[in-house]
Amino acid sequence: MERGKNEMAGLGEIPVSALIRSAMDARKKAYAPYSNYMVGAAVLTNELRIYTGCNIENAAYTPSICAERTAVSKAVSEGKRSFKAIAVVGSPKGELITQYAFPCGVCRQVLREFADPERFFVIVAKNEADYRIYLLKELLPESFGPENLY
């Protein structure tokens, strides 16, 4: 997918490999006894600090939380409220990551709360060499954000 230079401005300061590696490490901690689908995420703050999260399932299903929201919640609980990028890795249980795992709709909306969709990068990866990068606006077009409430 072709993107203009303006759309990719800011990508140079994103430590893509470190984010993917952090997400892969977080995936190993996933608690997914029901779906056996393990996801790890690593979100990068504007201060270039990485917060990680994994999916945590629950027998009642509704209380389950995705890796992306876990990472964002950890960062927000530490006072961080603006982000540059997130890396997400996910696949059925096992060491091999066989597919790209995209954030669900709820996670995309949570990311939108704390990120500019024109400048926030979503990295979906199988490993450090096999990944795709999207702007949040591509994954959540015509989004609703805090500015809509003013």
Secondary structure, 3 states (H helix, E strand, C coil): CCCCCCCCCCHHHCCHHHHHHHHHHHHCCCECCCCCEEEEEEEEECCCCEEEEECECCCCCCCCECHHHHHHHHHHHCCCCCEEEEEEEEEECCCCCCCCCCCCHHHHHHHHHHCCCCCCEEEEECCCCCEEEEEHHHHCCCCCCHHHHC
